[in-house]
Amino acid sequence: MAMAVIWTGMVVAAVLCGLATGNGPAVAAAAMEGAAAAVELCLSMAGILCLWMGVMEVMRRSGLSDGLSRLLRPILRRLYPEFARDRDVMDSISANVSANLLGLGNAATPLGIQAARQMSRKTPGVASDPLCMLVVCNTASIQLIPTTVASVRLAAGSAAPFDILPAVWLASAISVCVGILAAKVFARLWRK
């Protein structure tokens, strides 16, 4: 609700400033151009996202996602020891991590919500330490293939949309490490 108020306020302020400075027609033209560009971007991104969602589905049906889940299990058990024996929760977290690795934030979000719902059954109404860790890891995820960013770059006319890979790998690895460290430190501070 707060974001709706903020965005509405920004739009109203822009229109009022445009009218006050005599740039009303320019504001209207920019709004139309922005709307057209948004639709064009959404359509181009939809194709890329459909491709990778299809890849995720093929991975799931072929058993590759189960293999990836087994590969991630030792790491995830250390991050979420309270749920190490709960296969459903660990599978949901693993699917979330897998989607994030492929840069599919749009696919990772529902998987993360599913994992959070399963985790919250132990402590209803309370953001437990493992749940906070899930939010941190989902938000600061490591991306091996930044699909969404590459599709935005491609739609914007980039000749090499994946030339950002080293920077994305470095930035996402650092952000995950810092996020996990912060979550662990705050979990210990709040216990005291």
FIBAKE-933169 format. One record per residue (C-alpha): x, y negated, z negated. Coordinates in steps of 0.5 Angstrom, whole numbers, padded with zeros to 4 digits. Each point is the difference from the previous one (the first is absolute). Example, Ala and Ser with C-alpha at 12.3 -4.5 7.8 and 13.67 -1.06 7.14 Angstrom:
<nodes>
<node><east>0025</east><north>0009</north><up>-0016</up></node>
<node><east>0002</east><north>-0007</north><up>0002</up></node>
</nodes>
This chain:
<nodes>
<node><east>0000</east><north>0000</north><up>0000</up></node>
<node><east>0006</east><north>-0005</north><up>-0002</up></node>
<node><east>0003</east><north>0001</north><up>0007</up></node>
<node><east>-0006</east><north>-0001</north><up>0004</up></node>
<node><east>-0001</east><north>-0007</north><up>-0004</up></node>
<node><east>0007</east><north>-0001</north><up>0001</up></node>
<node><east>0000</east><north>0001</north><up>0008</up></node>
<node><east>-0007</east><north>-0004</north><up>0001</up></node>
<node><east>0003</east><north>-0006</north><up>-0004</up></node>
<node><east>0006</east><north>0001</north><up>0005</up></node>
<node><east>-0004</east><north>0000</north><up>0006</up></node>
<node><east>-0005</east><north>-0006</north><up>-0003</up></node>
<node><east>0007</east><north>-0004</north><up>-0001</up></node>
<node><east>0003</east><north>0001</north><up>0007</up></node>
<node><east>-0007</east><north>-0002</north><up>0003</up></node>
<node><east>-0001</east><north>-0006</north><up>-0004</up></node>
<node><east>0007</east><north>-0002</north><up>0001</up></node>
<node><east>0000</east><north>0001</north><up>0007</up></node>
<node><east>-0007</east><north>-0004</north><up>0000</up></node>
<node><east>0003</east><north>-0006</north><up>-0004</up></node>
<node><east>0006</east><north>-0001</north><up>0004</up></node>
<node><east>-0004</east><north>0001</north><up>0007</up></node>
<node><east>0003</east><north>0006</north><up>0002</up></node>
<node><east>-0007</east><north>0004</north><up>-0001</up></node>
<node><east>0000</east><north>0003</north><up>0008</up></node>
<node><east>0007</east><north>0002</north><up>-0001</up></node>
<node><east>-0002</east><north>0004</north><up>-0007</up></node>
<node><east>-0006</east><north>0003</north><up>0004</up></node>
<node><east>0005</east><north>0002</north><up>0006</up></node>
<node><east>0005</east><north>0003</north><up>-0005</up></node>
<node><east>-0006</east><north>0004</north><up>-0004</up></node>
<node><east>-0002</east><north>0003</north><up>0007</up></node>
<node><east>0007</east><north>0002</north><up>0002</up></node>
<node><east>0002</east><north>0003</north><up>-0007</up></node>
<node><east>-0007</east><north>0004</north><up>0001</up></node>
<node><east>0002</east><north>0002</north><up>0007</up></node>
<node><east>0007</east><north>0002</north><up>-0003</up></node>
<node><east>-0002</east><north>0004</north><up>-0006</up></node>
<node><east>-0005</east><north>0004</north><up>0005</up></node>
<node><east>0006</east><north>0002</north><up>0004</up></node>
<node><east>0005</east><north>0001</north><up>-0005</up></node>
<node><east>-0005</east><north>0005</north><up>-0003</up></node>
<node><east>-0002</east><north>0004</north><up>0006</up></node>
<node><east>0008</east><north>0001</north><up>0001</up></node>
<node><east>0001</east><north>0002</north><up>-0007</up></node>
<node><east>-0006</east><north>0005</north><up>0000</up></node>
<node><east>0003</east><north>0004</north><up>0006</up></node>
<node><east>0007</east><north>0000</north><up>-0004</up></node>
<node><east>-0004</east><north>0002</north><up>-0006</up></node>
<node><east>-0004</east><north>0005</north><up>0003</up></node>
<node><east>0006</east><north>0004</north><up>0003</up></node>
<node><east>0003</east><north>0000</north><up>-0007</up></node>
<node><east>-0006</east><north>0002</north><up>-0003</up></node>
<node><east>0000</east><north>0006</north><up>0005</up></node>
<node><east>0007</east><north>0002</north><up>-0001</up></node>
<node><east>-0002</east><north>0000</north><up>-0008</up></node>
<node><east>-0006</east><north>0005</north><up>0002</up></node>
<node><east>0005</east><north>0004</north><up>0004</up></node>
<node><east>0005</east><north>0000</north><up>-0006</up></node>
<node><east>-0006</east><north>0002</north><up>-0004</up></node>
<node><east>-0003</east><north>0006</north><up>0004</up></node>
<node><east>0007</east><north>0003</north><up>0002</up></node>
<node><east>0002</east><north>0000</north><up>-0007</up></node>
<node><east>0006</east><north>-0005</north><up>0001</up></node>
<node><east>-0003</east><north>-0005</north><up>-0006</up></node>
<node><east>0000</east><north>0006</north><up>-0004</up></node>
<node><east>0007</east><north>0001</north><up>0001</up></node>
<node><east>0001</east><north>-0007</north><up>-0001</up></node>
<node><east>-0004</east><north>0000</north><up>-0006</up></node>
<node><east>0005</east><north>0006</north><up>-0003</up></node>
<node><east>0006</east><north>-0004</north><up>0002</up></node>
<node><east>-0003</east><north>-0006</north><up>-0004</up></node>
<node><east>-0002</east><north>0004</north><up>-0006</up></node>
<node><east>0006</east><north>0000</north><up>-0004</up></node>
<node><east>0001</east><north>-0008</north><up>0001</up></node>
<node><east>-0007</east><north>-0001</north><up>-0002</up></node>
<node><east>0000</east><north>0005</north><up>-0006</up></node>
<node><east>0005</east><north>-0005</north><up>-0003</up></node>
<node><east>-0004</east><north>-0006</north><up>0002</up></node>
<node><east>-0007</east><north>0003</north><up>-0003</up></node>
<node><east>0002</east><north>0005</north><up>-0005</up></node>
<node><east>-0007</east><north>0000</north><up>-0003</up></node>
<node><east>-0003</east><north>0002</north><up>0006</up></node>
<node><east>0006</east><north>0005</north><up>0002</up></node>
<node><east>-0005</east><north>0006</north><up>-0001</up></node>
<node><east>-0006</east><north>-0003</north><up>0004</up></node>
<node><east>0000</east><north>0002</north><up>0007</up></node>
<node><east>-0005</east><north>-0004</north><up>0002</up></node>
<node><east>0003</east><north>-0006</north><up>-0003</up></node>
<node><east>0007</east><north>0001</north><up>0003</up></node>
<node><east>-0003</east><north>0002</north><up>0007</up></node>
<node><east>-0004</east><north>-0007</north><up>0000</up></node>
<node><east>0006</east><north>-0004</north><up>-0002</up></node>
<node><east>0005</east><north>0004</north><up>0005</up></node>
<node><east>-0005</east><north>-0001</north><up>0006</up></node>
<node><east>0000</east><north>-0008</north><up>-0003</up></node>
<node><east>0008</east><north>0000</north><up>0001</up></node>
<node><east>0000</east><north>0004</north><up>0006</up></node>
<node><east>-0005</east><north>-0005</north><up>0003</up></node>
<node><east>0004</east><north>-0006</north><up>-0002</up></node>
<node><east>0007</east><north>0003</north><up>0002</up></node>
<node><east>-0004</east><north>0000</north><up>0007</up></node>
<node><east>-0001</east><north>-0007</north><up>-0001</up></node>
<node><east>-0008</east><north>0001</north><up>0000</up></node>
<node><east>-0002</east><north>-0005</north><up>-0006</up></node>
<node><east>-0007</east><north>0001</north><up>0003</up></node>
<node><east>0000</east><north>0007</north><up>-0001</up></node>
<node><east>0004</east><north>0000</north><up>-0006</up></node>
<node><east>-0005</east><north>-0004</north><up>-0004</up></node>
<node><east>-0006</east><north>0005</north><up>0000</up></node>
<node><east>0005</east><north>0005</north><up>-0002</up></node>
<node><east>0003</east><north>-0004</north><up>-0006</up></node>
<node><east>-0007</east><north>-0002</north><up>-0002</up></node>
<node><east>-0002</east><north>0008</north><up>0000</up></node>
<node><east>0006</east><north>0001</north><up>-0004</up></node>
<node><east>-0001</east><north>-0005</north><up>-0005</up></node>
<node><east>-0007</east><north>0002</north><up>-0001</up></node>
<node><east>0002</east><north>0007</north><up>-0001</up></node>
<node><east>0005</east><north>-0003</north><up>-0005</up></node>
<node><east>-0004</east><north>-0004</north><up>-0004</up></node>
<node><east>-0005</east><north>0006</north><up>-0002</up></node>
<node><east>0005</east><north>0001</north><up>-0006</up></node>
<node><east>0000</east><north>-0007</north><up>-0002</up></node>
<node><east>-0007</east><north>-0003</north><up>0002</up></node>
<node><east>0000</east><north>-0008</north><up>0000</up></node>
<node><east>0008</east><north>-0001</north><up>-0001</up></node>
<node><east>0006</east><north>-0001</north><up>0004</up></node>
<node><east>0004</east><north>0006</north><up>-0002</up></node>
<node><east>0008</east><north>0000</north><up>0001</up></node>
<node><east>-0001</east><north>0005</north><up>0006</up></node>
<node><east>-0005</east><north>-0004</north><up>0003</up></node>
<node><east>0004</east><north>-0007</north><up>0000</up></node>
<node><east>0006</east><north>0004</north><up>0003</up></node>
<node><east>-0005</east><north>0003</north><up>0006</up></node>
<node><east>-0002</east><north>-0008</north><up>0001</up></node>
<node><east>0007</east><north>-0002</north><up>0000</up></node>
<node><east>0002</east><north>0006</north><up>0005</up></node>
<node><east>-0005</east><north>-0001</north><up>0004</up></node>
<node><east>0001</east><north>-0008</north><up>0001</up></node>
<node><east>0007</east><north>0001</north><up>0000</up></node>
<node><east>0001</east><north>0006</north><up>0005</up></node>
<node><east>0006</east><north>0002</north><up>0003</up></node>
<node><east>-0002</east><north>0000</north><up>0008</up></node>
<node><east>0004</east><north>0004</north><up>0005</up></node>
<node><east>-0004</east><north>-0002</north><up>0006</up></node>
<node><east>-0004</east><north>-0007</north><up>-0001</up></node>
<node><east>-0005</east><north>0002</north><up>0004</up></node>
<node><east>-0005</east><north>-0006</north><up>-0002</up></node>
<node><east>0006</east><north>-0005</north><up>0001</up></node>
<node><east>0002</east><north>0002</north><up>0006</up></node>
<node><east>-0007</east><north>0000</north><up>0003</up></node>
<node><east>0000</east><north>-0007</north><up>-0002</up></node>
<node><east>0006</east><north>-0002</north><up>0003</up></node>
<node><east>-0002</east><north>0004</north><up>0007</up></node>
<node><east>-0006</east><north>-0004</north><up>0000</up></node>
<node><east>0004</east><north>-0006</north><up>-0001</up></node>
<node><east>0004</east><north>0001</north><up>0006</up></node>
<node><east>0006</east><north>0003</north><up>-0003</up></node>
<node><east>0004</east><north>0004</north><up>0005</up></node>
<node><east>0003</east><north>0005</north><up>-0005</up></node>
<node><east>-0005</east><north>0000</north><up>-0006</up></node>
<node><east>0004</east><north>0005</north><up>-0004</up></node>
<node><east>0007</east><north>-0003</north><up>0000</up></node>
<node><east>-0002</east><north>-0002</north><up>-0007</up></node>
<node><east>0001</east><north>0007</north><up>-0003</up></node>
<node><east>0007</east><north>-0001</north><up>-0004</up></node>
<node><east>-0003</east><north>-0007</north><up>-0003</up></node>
<node><east>-0007</east><north>0004</north><up>-0002</up></node>
<node><east>0004</east><north>0006</north><up>-0003</up></node>
<node><east>0004</east><north>-0004</north><up>-0004</up></node>
<node><east>-0005</east><north>-0005</north><up>-0003</up></node>
<node><east>-0005</east><north>0006</north><up>-0001</up></node>
<node><east>0005</east><north>0004</north><up>-0004</up></node>
<node><east>0002</east><north>-0006</north><up>-0004</up></node>
<node><east>-0007</east><north>-0002</north><up>-0001</up></node>
<node><east>-0002</east><north>0007</north><up>-0002</up></node>
<node><east>0006</east><north>0001</north><up>-0005</up></node>
<node><east>-0001</east><north>-0007</north><up>-0003</up></node>
<node><east>-0008</east><north>0002</north><up>-0001</up></node>
<node><east>0002</east><north>0007</north><up>-0003</up></node>
<node><east>0005</east><north>-0003</north><up>-0005</up></node>
<node><east>-0005</east><north>-0006</north><up>-0002</up></node>
<node><east>-0006</east><north>0005</north><up>-0001</up></node>
<node><east>0005</east><north>0005</north><up>-0004</up></node>
<node><east>0002</east><north>-0006</north><up>-0004</up></node>
<node><east>-0007</east><north>-0003</north><up>-0002</up></node>
<node><east>-0002</east><north>0006</north><up>-0001</up></node>
<node><east>0005</east><north>0001</north><up>-0006</up></node>
<node><east>-0001</east><north>-0007</north><up>-0002</up></node>
<node><east>-0008</east><north>0001</north><up>-0001</up></node>
<node><east>0001</east><north>0006</north><up>-0004</up></node>
<node><east>0004</east><north>-0004</north><up>-0005</up></node>
</nodes>
